[in-house]
Amino acid sequence: MYNANTSSVFAVNFPARALCAQRAVTDRHRFLVGTCSLHDSNEISVLQYSEDSNHMEAVSLYSHPDQIWAIESSPTDPSLLVTSRQAFNGSKSLTLWRMDKQSTEDIAY
């Protein structure tokens, strides 16, 4: 049952269809969200949820050149992720990304 007092909302800048938990992070709730805009550059947001305050915030934001159709995090390294993407010219690919240490330095491995 939906309870407005226990929900947390975060709005990304563009339409999004890709979401996954950052599985290598076990001491806090982190998620990756990938956008899929047809006309603008896209982005990957690293979101963190706090149960104590019921608040969600973006802890990092990365530019992404293409539409993100799916996103998956590494189960062992919080700086690694894979995106399934489609370029504006229609070509499709899978890409392994490493986020910079600035976004992951506070994560316990």
C-alpha positions in Angstrom: 0.0 0.0 0.0 1.3 3.4 -1.0 2.1 5.7 2.0 3.0 9.3 1.1 4.9 9.7 4.4 7.4 6.9 3.5 8.1 7.6 -0.1 11.1 9.5 -1.5 11.2 11.2 -4.9 14.1 12.4 -7.0 13.7 14.0 -10.4 16.3 13.5 -13.1 16.9 16.1 -15.8 15.7 14.0 -18.8 13.5 11.0 -19.4 15.0 7.8 -17.8 14.4 4.1 -18.3 17.5 2.6 -16.8 17.9 2.1 -13.0 19.9 -0.3 -10.9 21.3 -0.6 -7.4 25.0 0.0 -6.9 25.5 -3.6 -5.7 29.1 -3.2 -4.5 28.0 -0.7 -1.9 26.7 -2.5 1.1 26.8 0.1 3.9 24.3 2.5 2.3 21.6 2.6 -0.4 23.0 3.8 -3.7 21.4 3.6 -7.2 22.4 4.4 -10.8 19.9 6.1 -13.1 20.6 6.5 -16.8 18.6 8.9 -19.0 17.4 8.3 -22.6 16.8 11.7 -24.2 16.5 11.6 -28.0 17.6 15.2 -28.5 19.9 16.2 -25.6 23.0 14.7 -24.2 22.3 12.2 -21.5 23.6 11.5 -18.0 24.2 8.9 -15.3 23.1 10.0 -11.8 24.5 8.3 -8.7 21.7 8.6 -6.1 21.9 7.9 -2.4 19.0 7.2 -0.1 19.0 7.9 3.6 16.5 5.8 5.6 17.0 8.1 8.7 15.8 11.2 6.9 13.8 9.5 4.1 15.8 11.7 1.6 17.3 10.9 -1.7 20.1 13.0 -3.2 22.4 12.9 -6.2 26.0 12.3 -5.0 27.5 12.3 -8.5 26.4 13.2 -12.0 28.2 12.1 -15.2 27.6 13.1 -18.8 26.8 10.3 -21.2 26.9 10.7 -25.0 24.0 8.4 -26.0 20.6 7.1 -24.9 21.0 4.7 -22.0 18.7 1.6 -22.5 20.0 -0.4 -19.6 22.6 0.0 -16.8 24.2 -2.5 -14.5 26.7 -2.1 -11.7 29.6 -4.3 -10.8 29.0 -6.6 -7.8 32.6 -6.0 -6.5 33.8 -2.6 -7.6 31.5 0.5 -7.0 33.4 2.5 -9.7 32.5 0.1 -12.5 29.3 0.0 -14.5 28.0 -1.2 -17.9 25.6 0.7 -20.2 23.6 -0.6 -23.1 23.3 2.4 -25.3 22.0 3.7 -28.6 23.7 6.6 -30.4 21.7 9.3 -32.2 22.7 7.7 -35.5 21.0 4.4 -34.4 24.2 2.3 -33.7 24.0 0.2 -30.5 26.7 -0.9 -28.1 27.6 -2.1 -24.7 30.2 0.0 -22.8 32.2 -0.6 -19.6 32.7 2.7 -17.7 34.8 3.6 -14.7 33.5 6.4 -12.6 36.2 8.7 -11.2 37.4 8.1 -7.6 35.8 11.4 -6.5 32.4 9.7 -6.5 33.5 6.4 -4.9 36.3 7.5 -2.4 33.8 7.5 0.5 32.6 4.0 -0.3 33.9 1.1 1.8 35.1 -1.8 -0.4 
